[in-house]
Amino acid sequence: MPPPCRRCHSQHLINLETARKLGIAAGALAGSLKSVHESLYAVRVPTVPSPHLPLSRVASAVIAGASGGIAGAAAGNQMIRHLLPPPGEGSPWLCLGCGHAFRVRD
């Protein structure tokens, strides 16, 4: 059960450690999907017409997905770190009502 907000006494809070983990995972997934899609469906002029998907495109899609996932995870982590309250002890919380970020000692 989250503590009430210190500013507006709202009960609608999110633990920023949990939000950071979710942000990293969501960023990695979004970055991977975006990079793979761009790698596979980029407009290219084929040198040899083939009805099959060339293996080189699959390999480049895997590499693009991995690098996009790393970049997306870094972006998700950076976004959540911007929301974190100043360093200190306790769990960081963010009020969804007023946007106040604070820490509560456990």
trRosetta pair geometry for C-beta under 8 A, 3 or more apart (Angstrom, degrees):
i j d omega theta_ij theta_ji phi_ij phi_ji
2 11 6.8 133 76 -170 102 65
2 13 4.0 -167 158 65 152 119
2 14 7.8 -49 -91 -67 154 17
2 15 7.1 -149 -100 -53 109 84
2 93 6.4 131 -157 -134 113 133
3 13 7.2 0 61 23 56 165
3 93 6.9 -129 49 -33 94 171
3 104 5.2 144 15 -101 147 162
4 9 4.9 5 167 -153 127 58
4 10 6.8 150 -159 67 78 26
4 11 5.9 -46 -105 -84 76 64
4 13 7.9 -180 -136 -28 21 129
5 8 5.0 7 93 52 136 74
5 9 5.8 -108 63 -51 81 11
5 10 4.6 22 8 43 128 77
5 11 7.8 -120 -8 -59 85 23
5 13 6.4 171 -66 -73 84 110
5 93 7.9 -152 -101 124 67 124
5 95 4.0 49 -106 -100 130 135
5 97 6.5 -116 -15 46 160 117
5 98 6.5 130 169 31 157 113
5 100 5.8 109 -164 60 112 124
5 102 7.8 128 -149 23 64 127
6 9 8.0 32 -133 -70 8 55
6 100 6.7 -127 55 133 84 146
6 102 5.5 40 13 -11 127 172
7 95 6.8 -127 44 13 106 163
7 98 5.4 -115 94 84 127 154
7 100 4.3 152 8 -47 136 162
8 95 6.5 135 39 172 109 153
8 97 5.3 -126 85 104 147 130
8 98 4.4 146 -15 -25 136 135
8 100 7.1 167 2 4 94 130
10 13 7.2 144 102 -49 90 80
10 95 5.6 106 60 -160 118 111
10 96 7.3 -122 123 59 141 69
10 97 3.7 141 -35 1 171 149
10 98 6.9 164 5 -5 132 93
12 95 6.9 79 85 -165 74 65
12 96 4.3 -82 133 55 106 110
12 97 5.3 113 59 -40 115 93
13 93 4.9 0 -178 -175 127 115
13 94 6.6 149 -158 74 73 41
13 95 5.5 -42 -99 -100 82 52
13 96 6.6 -166 -96 -3 26 86
14 18 6.9 -120 175 72 84 111
14 19 5.4 75 140 -56 121 122
14 93 7.1 149 74 -157 37 66
14 94 5.3 -21 60 60 88 96
14 96 6.2 75 -12 -51 101 107
15 18 4.4 70 82 12 103 110
15 19 6.7 179 91 -10 51 87
15 91 6.1 -42 -140 172 103 120
15 92 7.2 105 -167 81 59 61
15 93 6.1 -43 -104 -101 49 70
16 19 5.0 -50 -138 42 42 116
16 20 6.1 52 156 -29 68 98
16 80 6.5 150 -171 -178 90 102
16 83 6.2 -162 -129 107 125 109
16 84 5.7 147 148 -100 151 73
16 85 7.8 171 9 1 160 81
16 91 8.0 154 38 168 81 73
16 92 3.9 -45 44 105 125 111
16 93 6.5 -155 -12 -94 92 15
16 94 5.4 95 -68 -20 101 105
16 101 7.0 42 -55 -143 145 109
17 20 5.7 -46 -149 29 30 114
17 21 6.8 29 152 -15 60 102
17 91 6.6 -82 -3 -148 122 85
17 92 6.4 127 -35 46 79 94
18 21 5.9 -54 -153 36 34 109
18 22 6.3 29 152 -13 66 108
19 22 5.7 -57 -145 43 33 110
19 23 6.0 38 154 -25 67 107
19 80 5.6 169 119 -131 95 123
19 83 7.5 -48 108 79 143 145
19 94 7.0 -13 -2 22 160 131
20 23 5.6 -52 -144 35 29 114
20 24 6.5 30 156 -19 63 103
20 77 6.6 50 -165 -127 91 65
20 80 4.2 166 -102 127 70 154
20 81 7.3 69 -118 -58 116 64
20 84 7.8 22 -70 -67 124 112
21 24 5.9 -53 -150 33 30 110
21 25 6.5 25 154 -13 64 108
22 25 5.8 -57 -145 41 32 108
22 26 5.9 27 159 -15 68 111
23 26 5.9 -56 -137 42 27 106
23 27 5.9 28 160 -20 63 111
23 76 3.7 170 152 177 79 98
23 77 6.5 150 107 -71 111 35
23 79 6.0 -148 -167 71 139 107
23 80 4.4 180 31 -40 161 124
24 27 5.8 -56 -144 38 25 111
24 28 6.3 25 157 -19 62 108
24 73 4.8 36 -164 -153 78 84
24 76 4.8 174 -87 97 31 125
24 77 5.1 38 -88 -63 96 88
24 80 7.8 -66 -39 13 77 138
25 28 5.9 -56 -148 36 28 110
25 29 6.4 25 156 -16 64 108
25 73 7.8 33 -71 -111 21 92
25 76 7.5 -127 34 129 34 167
26 29 5.8 -55 -146 39 31 110
26 30 6.1 27 158 -15 67 109
26 76 5.9 147 68 -114 80 143
27 30 5.9 -57 -141 41 28 107
27 31 6.0 26 160 -17 65 111
27 72 3.8 176 158 156 72 78
27 73 5.0 148 94 -89 110 28
27 74 7.4 -141 136 43 142 36
27 75 5.1 -176 -152 71 133 87
27 76 2.7 -139 -20 -31 136 117
27 77 7.2 -108 39 -13 156 64
27 79 7.7 166 -73 18 134 123
28 31 5.9 -57 -142 40 26 109
28 32 6.2 27 158 -20 63 109
28 69 4.3 38 -165 -167 80 84
28 70 7.4 36 -120 -67 90 23
28 72 5.0 158 -90 89 24 109
28 73 4.0 25 -68 -63 95 96
28 76 7.1 -72 -21 13 67 140
29 32 5.9 -57 -147 36 27 110
29 33 6.3 21 159 -14 64 109
29 69 7.3 38 -65 -122 22 93
29 72 7.2 -125 44 122 34 150
30 33 6.0 -57 -145 39 29 107
30 34 6.1 27 158 -18 65 111
30 72 5.2 174 71 -149 80 141
31 34 5.9 -57 -144 39 28 110
31 35 6.2 23 161 -15 65 111
31 68 3.9 -175 156 156 83 77
31 69 5.1 160 87 -91 107 26
31 70 7.4 -117 115 44 149 34
31 71 5.2 177 -152 74 145 83
31 72 2.2 -147 -19 -32 123 121
31 73 7.0 -94 25 -16 142 61
31 75 7.2 141 -65 27 126 122
32 35 6.1 -63 -147 40 26 106
32 36 6.1 21 160 -15 65 111
32 65 4.3 43 -158 -166 84 82
32 66 7.4 38 -115 -68 97 23
32 68 5.2 150 -90 90 31 104
32 69 3.9 23 -64 -69 99 96
32 72 6.7 -93 -17 22 64 144
33 36 5.9 -57 -142 39 28 108
33 37 6.1 28 160 -19 64 110
33 65 7.7 47 -61 -127 25 95
33 68 7.9 -131 38 119 33 138
34 37 5.9 -58 -147 37 26 110
34 38 6.3 21 157 -14 63 109
34 68 5.8 -162 70 -172 86 142
34 72 7.6 139 29 -72 118 129
35 38 5.9 -56 -145 39 30 108
35 39 6.1 29 157 -20 65 110
35 61 8.0 143 126 -156 79 56
35 64 4.0 -167 158 153 105 91
35 65 5.3 175 86 -87 111 37
35 67 6.5 178 -152 73 164 80
35 68 2.7 -153 -20 -37 138 149
35 69 7.5 -99 27 -26 135 62
36 39 5.7 -57 -145 38 29 111
36 40 6.1 17 162 -11 66 111
36 61 4.9 60 -142 -171 77 94
36 62 7.9 39 -107 -76 101 28
36 64 5.9 155 -79 93 44 106
36 65 4.3 25 -62 -77 103 103
36 68 7.2 -126 -22 40 66 146
37 40 6.2 -62 -142 42 25 101
37 41 5.8 -22 176 23 65 116
38 41 6.9 -76 -125 56 18 80
38 42 5.8 44 171 -61 62 98
38 64 6.9 -138 72 171 94 147
39 42 6.5 -28 -139 -10 17 113
39 57 7.2 152 148 -169 90 74
39 60 5.2 -167 -169 123 123 94
39 61 4.4 169 101 -99 131 64
39 64 4.0 176 -52 27 141 161
39 65 7.6 -93 19 -38 142 74
40 57 6.3 91 -118 166 62 111
40 61 5.1 33 -58 -96 92 129
46 49 5.7 99 108 -89 137 49
46 50 7.0 -152 -170 18 139 80
50 54 6.5 92 68 -63 146 90
53 57 6.0 -106 179 67 88 127
53 58 6.5 88 134 -50 116 101
54 57 5.0 95 71 1 86 101
54 58 7.6 -154 102 -3 50 84
55 58 5.4 -51 -153 35 46 114
55 59 6.3 46 151 -19 72 103
56 59 5.7 -52 -148 38 34 112
56 60 6.3 31 154 -16 66 106
57 60 5.7 -54 -144 40 32 108
57 61 6.2 37 153 -24 64 105
58 61 5.6 -53 -149 34 31 114
58 62 6.6 32 152 -20 64 102
59 62 5.8 -51 -150 32 33 111
59 63 6.5 27 154 -13 65 106
60 63 5.7 -53 -145 41 35 109
60 64 6.0 37 154 -20 67 108
61 64 5.6 -53 -141 40 30 111
61 65 6.1 34 156 -23 64 106
62 65 5.7 -54 -147 35 28 113
62 66 6.5 26 155 -17 62 105
63 66 5.9 -54 -149 35 31 109
63 67 6.3 20 158 -9 66 109
64 67 6.1 -60 -142 44 30 103
64 68 5.8 29 159 -18 66 113
65 68 5.8 -57 -138 42 26 110
65 69 6.1 31 158 -24 62 107
66 69 5.7 -54 -149 32 27 113
66 70 6.7 26 154 -17 62 103
67 70 5.7 -50 -150 34 35 111
67 71 6.4 32 153 -15 66 106
68 71 5.7 -55 -145 41 34 110
68 72 6.0 34 155 -20 67 108
69 72 5.7 -54 -142 39 29 111
69 73 6.2 31 157 -21 64 105
70 73 5.8 -53 -147 35 29 111
70 74 6.5 29 154 -18 62 106
71 74 5.8 -55 -150 36 31 112
71 75 6.4 31 152 -18 65 106
72 75 5.6 -54 -147 37 33 111
72 76 6.3 33 155 -18 66 105
73 76 5.7 -53 -146 37 32 111
73 77 6.3 31 155 -18 65 107
74 77 5.8 -55 -146 38 30 111
74 78 6.2 30 155 -20 64 108
75 78 5.7 -54 -144 37 30 111
75 79 6.4 33 156 -23 64 105
76 79 5.8 -53 -148 32 30 112
76 80 6.6 20 158 -11 64 106
77 80 6.2 -61 -150 40 30 104
77 81 6.2 32 154 -22 66 109
78 81 5.7 -53 -143 36 30 113
78 82 6.7 41 154 -28 61 100
79 82 5.9 -51 -162 22 31 115
79 83 7.4 22 146 -12 60 104
80 83 5.6 -57 -160 35 43 111
80 84 6.9 59 144 -41 69 93
81 84 5.5 -33 -151 5 42 120
83 94 5.9 -8 165 -91 121 142
83 101 6.0 166 167 -85 72 144
84 92 5.4 -28 -142 -156 80 166
84 101 6.7 158 -174 175 18 146
85 88 7.3 -37 110 25 106 113
85 92 5.4 -177 24 -134 96 104
85 101 4.1 -171 -62 128 90 102
85 102 5.5 89 -74 -103 160 20
85 103 5.5 -140 73 -34 138 88
88 103 5.0 -174 79 42 118 164
89 103 6.9 132 85 150 39 140
89 105 5.8 29 115 -104 102 93
90 103 4.1 119 82 163 114 100
90 104 5.0 -166 176 85 130 28
90 105 4.1 -88 -85 -80 117 43
90 106 6.1 166 -130 -19 69 69
91 103 6.5 157 74 -153 33 71
91 104 5.5 -21 57 59 88 83
91 106 6.1 80 -18 -60 104 98
92 101 6.6 3 -173 -175 99 98
92 102 7.6 170 -148 95 59 26
92 103 5.4 -39 -92 -94 58 79
93 101 7.1 172 88 -150 47 54
93 102 5.9 -18 60 67 92 72
93 103 7.2 149 14 -103 79 27
93 104 6.1 24 -7 -3 126 109
94 99 7.3 -19 -173 -151 92 40
94 100 7.6 168 -152 85 50 41
94 101 5.0 -17 -101 -100 77 82
95 98 5.1 6 106 47 131 79
95 99 6.3 -48 76 8 86 11
95 100 4.6 23 24 49 125 82
95 101 7.6 -138 12 -69 75 38
95 102 7.9 30 -23 13 100 100
96 99 7.9 37 -138 -71 19 48
